[in-house]
Amino acid sequence: MVGAGIVRLPERPMQRRSFLLGSGLAVVSAAAQNPPPRQEAVESATPAEEPALVLSQVGFLPQSRKTVTYRLASGEAPPETFTVRDIGGPPKPFSITRPLAQAPGDVPNCLAGDFTDLDREGYYQITAGDERCAPFFIRPDAWRRTLPKAVSYHHAQRCGMAVPNIHPACHLDDARRRDTGEHIDVTGGWHDAGDLRKWMDATMMAGFGLLRLARHLGDRWDLAGSGLPVLLDEMRWGNRYFLKMQDKDGRVWADTAGGVNGDNSDNHWTDNQAGTADDRYINPAKPAMVQSMFAALQAMVAQAFTASDPDYAQACLAAGLRCWEATEDPSTTRDLSWRVLAAVELHRATRHAQYAADAARSGQALAALQITGPLGSQKKVRGFWETGGPRSAPYWDPVYSALPPMALLELAAALPSHQEASRWRDAVRLYLDEYVAPMSARSAYGIMPLGVFLGSPTAEVYRPIEGELTYRYFMPTRQRSWWLGTTSHLESHAALLGAAARAFHKPEYRDLAFRQMEWVMGHNPFGACLMTGEGWRNSVPYSRFAGPLAGGIVNGIAGNAQDAPILQMEYGNDWRTGEYWTPHNAFYLWALSQLEEA
Ligand SMILES: [Zn+2]
C-alpha cells in the first residue's frame, strides 16, 4: 500500500440518498468540543447519482439468504413492494413481488426486502417504484465462478519476471541492505498493491489465501479444471522471495523496497542491473508478526507440497522451524494471534507435541486478552479483544481484526481434546454472539463495524453504544497519518463466520458471512463492486504501475470524520479507497473457499 502522496478526495455535492440521514448520530467527549455540523455527514458521502436499489452483484446461491436494500431519497414516499423478474427471457415470463420494510439498525433511510424463498435459478433484475437494480444470477456457482479471476490477480502481481500483458521483467536487481549496503538476491515474490513494493506481511497474505483455497477446495477450486498445480505454482513463485528474506539467525526481514524513510523512494522500476544507483533496499527490521506469519506459511507450504514435492516441503518446513525457534512469544493481541496460528500449523506439519503445547500456551495468553465483562459502563456488547501489550484499548485492525477468534477456532479444531478446547470455542462464541451479531445488526447492510472505542479518542464522530463505549463503521481519520477502506476487515470476518458456521452448526453465521462479502461485491451505498472485472460500477483502481488487474480488490469503502462512507468513483487516484492491496484478495479466497467447502 501507499503511505505517502495522499490525494485528497474531491468534495462531494449534495447527496440524495444518505448513509446516515437522521441516524441519531452523536458526538461524544473530545469530539464534543468541536462538533462537526450534523448536516455535513449527510452531504459528504453518497452523491445523488448512486443507485437506490443495491444488492450482491455476483448474485446468490439458490439456498442462501437473499436481500435487497432500497435507499430512500430525502422526502421520498417509500415504495411498499419490490418485484423480482427473470430477465433471461424464459418462455413463460416469471416474476415475484415481495414487501419492502424499514431496515433494522441505525440507518433509518433504508428499506429492506427479502426474497430468500426464491431458489429458482435464473438471471434477474429487481424493480421498486421507478428504480431498478443491477442484474444478478441465482445459480449454484454464482460466487464460485469468481475464484479464478481473484487468483489471477496474484499472478499479475509477480515480481522478478516478465508478466505478459502486465509488465516486462522487473526488479532483477533486488536488493541491497539499508544498513550495510550489502547486495542480497531477494528477487521474486509479488508486488503488494497498486505499487511495486514487497512487504513481507502483506504479500505473505497471498500465500495464506492461495493455500486456504487449496486446503478447502483442493482440485475442485476452479470449475474449469485447472487443478491444484496452478495454486501450487503460484505459491512456489511467491515463496522464492519469502525464503530469500530469511537471515542467518533464522528470522526474516520486514520488506524490500518499502521506502527508506517511510517514503515512496523505492517505489519505481529499475534497470535490472545489480550494483547501480537505482537498486532498491531491504529493510532489515524483524517485526514479531512477520516471524509468526513466516513460520505459519512455511508449515502450510510443507503440508500442501508433501505429496507433490516432498523435498521442497521439508526444506520449507525447516525454514519455518528455524524462524520459530529464533522468535520469542509476543504480547500484543495481533501478534499472539499469528503466533497461535503458526504453532497450530507447525503441529499439523510435524505432529510434534511441542508445537501443540506452544499453541496452547499462546492460545491461553490470547484468550486472557478477551474482554468478557461490561467494559465502559455498558452491557450491550462484550467478547471483543483488547489490543494487548502496553495498550488496553479495544482491539481493531484494518486487516487483521478477526484474527484473534480465527486463531482460537483453529486452535480448538487442531487440538479438540485439549482440556482448554471448550474454553477456546466458548471465546469464539462469545465474540460472535455478543459482539459480532449485535454490532452487525446495527447496520442496514448487515456489516460489521470496524471496532468499538472508549469515548472519542480523536476529534471526530464516534457513535454511542451505551455508557462510555462507542463505535465506528470505518477507520478514524484523525488518529494517524493514513486511513483506508475496510475490505479486509469485512472479508476476514466472513472467513471467521464461515468457519464458525461449520464448527458450531449455525447457519445464521453463514448468512452473516455472506453479508460481509456482499458489501464488497456491490451491496453497499454506492452500488459499486470492489473487484475489477466483476459486477458493475467498479470503483476506479489506484494501480499506477500495472493498471487495472482483473480480479483485483480495492481497499474499498472508508469513512470520513463523520463515519459516513467514502468511495472513489471518479478519477482522483485515491489510494485510500481505490488501491489494490494483497490482503483483500487473500481474505476473499480464504473466506469464499471456507464458505464453498462442502
Ligand atoms: Zn518487480
Boltz pocket constraint, residues with backbone or C-beta under 6 A from the ligand:
constraints:
  - pocket:
      binder: B
      contacts: [[A, 158], [A, 159], [A, 160], [A, 170], [A, 171], [A, 191], [A, 196]]
      max_distance: 6.0
